Amino acid sequence: MSVFSIEILLVVLGVGLLLLEALVPSLTRRALASISLGGAALALVLFFFADKSAAALPAFAQPFHQLDTLAVFYKGFALVITLAVLWLTVESRAYLERYTPGGRHGEMFSLPLIVCAGMMWMASAKDLITVFVCLELVTVSFYVLVAFARKSSFALEAGVKYLILGALSTGVLVYGIAWTYGVTDSMSFEGIAEALAAPATAKNAALLGAAFLLAGLGFKVAAAPFHIWVPDVYQGAPNPVTAFLSVGSKAAGFIVLTRVVDAFMAKGSVIASEVQALLLIGGALTVLLGSLPAIFQTNLKRLLAYSSISHAGYLLLALGCAQTARFDLDGSSVAAFYLGTYLPMTVLGFLILTVVRQAGLGDDAQDFAGLAKKNPFLAFAATLGFASLAGIPLTAGFMGKLFVFLGLVENAHWFALSCAVIGAAAGFYYYLRPVLVMFTGESGPALKIAAPTRAVLVLLAGAILVIGVFPKPLQGVLKVPVASATK
Amino acid sequence: MSILEVVILLPVLAVLAVWLGAPARLVSVGSALLNLVILLGVAAKYKAAAATGGLAFQHARVVLENPAISFGVGVDGTALILGLLTALVTLAAVWQISDDRPPMYHIASQLIAGGAFGAFLCTDVFFIYAFHELALIPTFLMIALHGRADDATRKAVAWKATIYLGAGSLVLLAGLGWLVLEFSGGSKLTFDLIALREMAQSSPLPVEKQGVIFFVLLIGFGTLVSLFPLHSWAAPAYATAPVPVAMLHAGVLKKFGLYGLIRIALPLLPQGPHVEWVQKAMLLMLLGNIIIIGLVTIAQKSLDRILGNSSVMHMGYIFLGIAAGTELALQGAVLLMFGHGVAIALLFALTGRMRNQFGTLEVAKLGGLASHAPVFSILFAFGAFASIGLPGLANFAGEVLIFLGAFGYDGTATVGPLQWTVILALWGVVMSAVYMLRAYRGIFQGTAATGLFMNDPSFSQRVPLFLLAAALLVVGCCPWLLLDFLKSLSTTAAVAAM
């Protein structure tokens, strides 16, 4: 069974669920959730055993579909985060019922599957057309998801903001694609790289195209200075959707960015150094503009939004070191590794927010006061999650940062490195402050969590620790083959 | 599996057990006692087991192949002595936690101990750094949550320490990263201390570069050890921290910075401290510790502030030993690390009792305690006299070796900056005598102020205190017990002399 058929299966499942919800009114929320979760889990299992060689692809898909290490990694990533988001949706029942009375949340269970298929295709894209189609598939689904809690004014605000800025960024992206096509006469990454390597290429025009392309993608991954929408949208959207935006949408943006940057910075490219400078400056700026405002946040969901911005910065910095291939990882696979560490800790953060909200509390820091007395287990898991986000050693977050920092030192990007260090230092403060709040404050009624939730928490916490102490397996998945290590 | 891995793992297991609801005191004291016994066994077998280079009980598990990171353990003399110190202080610290404290006290103490064991016993730079960071988190949390001051003060103190130590750790990380990258030959990066040492011996870095990297490490490690002028977090933190945390941090964890300089910086950058500008800067800073903080300590009115500042001050002597870099001075530095750790832990334990009893530690308000708590006051005298450097107690042996080693008298020595520093530093001993004896007289002698009364500690409460006092006495009278482990330092000194 090829990976391609899993993607088809996901789309069929997603559309089928939408139809089922519309046509079979007797189907309960629980049934919808079970079908969706079961389907996603089945897809993950099938993916694990699927034939992941490029030869297994159907012939018609060969021209626009590739299956390299990164593509396989991001496909698996998309499946895992989708599964996590569906689980968060199950957990957010009270919130969703409050703001969409009477609904069965069918879209919340079907659209993520379609988004997942879009992200999986995107990971394999060989040309800008495929990229654009997949990005739109993902983004349009997100328009619906973000505004899903339609009785909440926050969600509506978030929905409108995301719609307008999403449409704008799409416009910018298309403009960039058009310029790039005009300059290089090619839509495929391979063709673009080839054309840019020719010295006769119009450099300024190519740069303009690259700048628009990067700006368009910058919106998608929440990079500065295109990050202004992030805090409001993240705060307003339902928790599962915010987690999906923060992890899934970011990963999708980064696989595209990786492909684009690889093409722009390929050997001999006339605009390689400029694109690299854009990535490094953008990354440094993103780290600072994400970390420094985070210091003043009192709402944990907004805090996670700013955290998501600053992590995008580290990811950009990783891509900015794309040329180095030491430690068996090059810049692109360091970014992928970073996302691998980012997934469990961010999902853990949102799961804790969701559980606390389910208990009738909010997202503000004071809602978490005394959590250690109400439920020590939850407080312990939260401490681990925040410690990992801050990048404390022996957690996953530290490993990701270590690779990024080593890459920067290796290439002597001192300015970017100092910004990254400032961001990390600020992180110690703003991530550990909520932890302190959890351990102080008056005790309240005990906060009970169900056994399955507890199991998921243990799973995520375990992933954080395992990656933090024993990162070899994750690194092994991404290992750059020796032949291509020196590009 | 190396026995050292068991030592690191035991506190972690104790934490898990207590967290899951096992009787906190029993588990905590039991595991601390077991660790002390194991490490005494390791010490007894060290000589026989030590391979060339002085490392014993080595074992490594590969975590990452490239960059090469492995969970490697192994002890040389320095690590062994600090491991013993950790075991001893941990036992005393968790023993004296009274039963009415929440289990969090035991969890935090064991976490700090586990971090310290990991930092001292690992042979991989990555894990050495990581374990130390791990130990800092419970320290901050305990100061912020259970500190002995009002809510706002203890949070401010905790944040101050967090920011200082966090910033110091980042500078340290940068320095260590730089060091590792400089030594990474070809396309392979290694964090393995043993491999790094071999590379440093076969192909040392240019002298000037050694100086620069050493200076970065000095600032990084130095912040953690309260090197002047990066010291101002220390005294308030110790005055505020809960007793076991103050004991463990001042007694054990703070030594990590010094340990790092001796075990990582000196062997890899043997010329570093001898580059002229680095040496001058270091000597000026350590004189700041000894002279300026010495004077500051004399001006303090409250016992916790006196102890906190004196602990900052005494770090100056150890830095002096490291700056000198001779075998004698380095042996003295390690010995003084042990002596100071035990003495300050003893003093903080006793001070904690006094604060609980009286609610104040101002010397002027106390008096005459010796008449109704003789055992208590004798124990305090042990700690105080050790701090001053009275012969017969551990600190004296360390200080003498440092002074002799740093002065380097072999009949021909000229009087250079190092010798002048020694001459000035000697006055620190006088200052120590001034503030310690004054505090001792004010608190324990004279007539008791009205309403002040305290009993001697009960028998079971005395045990950990006597343990610490006995260690001071034994090492003070027979310093060779520890110095015997330090033969390996001579290889460092030989490299340094090249």
Interface residues (C-beta under 8 A of the other chain):
Chain A: R326 F327 D328 P376 F380 A387 I392 P393 L394 F398 F405 L406 V409 E410 V421 A424 A425 F428 Y429 L432 V435 L436 F439 T440 V469 F470 P471 K472 Q475
Chain B: W19 V62 V63 L64 E65 N66 P67 F71 F126 Y129 A130 F131 E133 L134 I137 F140 L141 A144 L145 K155 W159 T162 I163 G166 A167 L170 L173 A174 G177 W178 L181 S187 L189
